């Protein structure tokens, strides 16, 4: 059962969009003008050497690395008048295609016949759309609703210690609020709840179930110049206890992370982003450090 817990903790990392896929950055909930397209390429380098269960460290030899690449396409359009504000009822349908490289050593090697483990492949894609029912650019106030849908079509092998795909559906309804503060600052507050179907091919033919998680983010950003901006980021996730074949794993989360993000424009159509995140307080799961980069092209 300990083996199942250790692997479950890692699979959870890859199944959470807020950590491993496309957590919202500061100002992502500010819509661009209708008719605008946005193409993004992401790279996240995630490392961890600590694993926790119910507030206690599990083992002394934990080594996890994941390199995650993502391609994302977004199109902004208007479908009428907003409930509040004169910016229009804007939506942006989009999809995310992720690719993952996973390297596991230490205690994972012990679970894999003494050998380090590595796998690379196509992870579960995500479909989502944001609906801005409050769009008031004059007062710098926006509220949007986003349903995320993770499709279980990524590469998955039930006989391997980990796979790029999760072999389960996940849906996360999320609401984001952005308010401008003065001329140069913005505050983003984002709240979502993620729900999971079961994986009946977990580590063989075992059944993995997971309780819903509550996820929250806050971003405070500031324009240094017209081309440069910086943001302080906070992340929180709660819940998500798992069951393996009906047996509770006592791994409910109450995890906190802090981050720093730097944005800068290159010309008028390109934006580069660099970020760092430290999950500094972890009740259950891996204590990760994430270095991220994003290139966005507007057209």
N, C-alpha and C positions, 0 to 999 in steps of 0.2 A: 504493500500500500504506500510505503514511503516513496518507492519508485514512481508510482502513479502521481503522487502529489508534486514531486519535483518537476516532472514533465508537464503537468497541468499548469503549474505556475508560469512556465515559459510559454506554453501555448496561449495563455491569457494575454501575455504581452503582445503577441502578434494579432490577437483578436480584437484589441482595443484601438479604435481609430484615433482616440485622443492622444495615444502614445506613439503608435507605430506607423500610422498612416498620415492623416492630414489634420492634426489639431489646428483649430482656428488661430491664426495670428491676429495681432492687433489690427483693427480697421477692416478685417475681412467682412464684417457686417455693415460696411458702407457700400451701397450699390454704385456701380459705374453707370454711365448713360446707356439707355436702351440702344440696342444695335451693336454694342461693343462685344468683341470676343476676347477671351483671355486664355492663353496657353501657359501652363506651368510645368516645370520639371523640378522635382524634389530629390534630395539625397539626405538621409539620416544615418548617422553612425551611432549605434546604441551599444553600450558596454555595461556589464554588471559583474561584481564579484561578491555580492552579498544577497542572500535569499532568506526571506522571513516567513514565518507561519504563526499567525495569532500573536504578533508582537515579539516572537522569539527568533533569533537567528538559527537557521538550519544549516549545519555543517560548516566546515572551515575551508573548504577547497571548492569554491564555486567560480566558474569562468564561462561567461556568455558574451558573445559578440553577434550583432546583427547589422548588416548593411542593407538599407531599404531604399530603393529607388521608386519613384512614382511619376506618372504622366497624368496630367489633369487638363481637361478642356471645359471651358465655361462660356456660356452665351447669355447675355443680358437682354431681356425684352420686357415690354410693358403690356399689361392686359387690362388697363383701365385706370380709374382713379383710386388713390390710396384712401384708407379710412381716415387718415389724418396726415396733413401736409400736402404740398403741391408737387411732390416729386414723382407722382404716379405709382400705381400698384406694380412694382417691378418684381420680376422673377428671374432666376438664372439656373436653368437645368444644366447638369454637368455630370461627368463620370470621372472616376479615378482608376487607373490601371497600375497596380503595384508589382514590383519584383523584389525578391528577398534572397539574401545570402545569410545563412545561419552557421555559426561555428560554436561548438560546445566542447568544453574540456573540464578538467578537475573532476568534481563529483559526477558530472554527466558521463565522463569517460568510464567511471566505475560501473555505471548503469548500462554501458554499451560494450561490454566485454573488455574493458580496459583500453579501448581505443577512443581517440577524439573523434567527434562527429561533425560533419559538414554537409550542408545541402544548399542548393540554389534552385530557384524556380519562380514560377508565376503564382502570386498570392491572390487572395479573394478580391475581386474588383468591387467598387462601391458606386452606387447611383444615389444622387441627391438633388434636391432643388430647394432654394430659399425663396420664401414669399415675404416681401416687405410690405406688410399691411400698414405700417407707419413709416412714412418717407418724407421727412421735413428738412431738406438741406439748408433752408434759410436759418432755422434755429439749431442746426447741427444735431438732429435727433432722429434715430432710426431704430425700428424694431422689426426683426425678421424671424420667421419660423422655418426650420429646416428638418425634414425627415431624411435620415441616412438609411440606406438599405445595403447591407453587405451580402453579396451573392456567393454561395459555397461552390464555386467552380474553379478555385485555385488547385494547384497540384497537392495531392494528399495521399499519403501511404500509411495505412493503419499499422503496418509492421515496422515502422521506423520511429525513432525516439522523438523526432519533430518533423514537421512538414511546413512548407510555405503557406498552404491553405489550412483552414480550420474545420472544414467539413460540417458546417452548420450555418444557418441563417442568423443574421443579427439586424435589428432595427433600432435606431436611436432618434426619437423625436427631440428636437433641440430648439431653444429660443435664445436669440441674441439681441442685446440692447447696446447701442452706442450713443454717447452724448459728448458733444464737443464742449471743452472747457476753455473759454477765452479764445484767443486766435490760433494757438499752436498745440493745444493738448486735447486728448480724447481718452475717455474711459469706456472700456468694453466689459460687459458682464454677460456670461454665457452659461446656460443651465440645460442639461440634457439627462435623459434616462435611457439606458441601453438594455434591450431584451434579447435573449438568446434561445434558439431551439436546441434540442439535444444532439449530441454526436454519438451515434450508436456504433461507431467503428473506432473507438478510442483505444489506442495501444492494444490492437487486436480487435476483439468484438465486445469490449467493455462499453458501458454507457456512461457518458459524461453529461451532467446537467449543471447549469449555473444559474444562480439567482440574478435578478437585474442589478445593474449598477447605476448609481447617481453620479454624474460628472459635472463639475463646475470649473469655470475659468474666469480670470479677471486679468485685464491688460490695461496698463496706463502708458500711453505713448505721448511723445513730444517731438515736435519739429525742431531739429537743431538748425537747419537751413531749409531752403526750398527743395533741396535735393536729398537731404539726410534726415532720418528720424530714428529714434530709439524707443524701446518699449521694455517695461518691467512686466513679467508674466507670472501668474500664479495658477496652479492646477490642483484639483482635488478629485479623488474618486472614492466612493463608499459602496459597500455591499459586495455582491458578486461571489458569495460563497458557492463552492462547487460540491457536487456529489458524484462519486464514482460507484456505479452499480448500487445506487441508493444510499451509500455510506457518506455522511457529511465529512468534509475535509477540514472543517474548522479554520477556514482561510478567508473569512470575510475581510474586506479591505477598508482601511481608513487612511489613505495615503496622500501625502502632500508633496508638491513639487514647485520649485521656483526657477524662473528662466530670465534670460536677457536676450533681446532681439535688436538687430541693427538693420535698418532698411536704407537703401540708397538707389536713386534713379540714375540710369545711364541713358542720356538723351531724353526723348519724350515717350518712348514706347517700351522701354525695358526697365525692370526693377530687379535688383539683387537683394537677397536677404540672407543674413547669417544669424544663427541662434544657438544658444546653449541652455540646457535644462538639467537640473539636478533633482531627482526624487529623494529629497533629504530625510523624509520621515515616512517610513513604510511599515504598516502593520502586517500585511501579507503580500507576498510576491517578491519580485526582484527590485533591488535598489539600483535603479539605472541612471546613467549619465548619457545625455543625448547631444550630439553636435549635429546641427542641421543647416542646410543651404537650400535656397529656392531661387530659381530664375523665372520671372514672369514676363510675358510678352503681350502687349495690348494691341489689338488691331480691329 
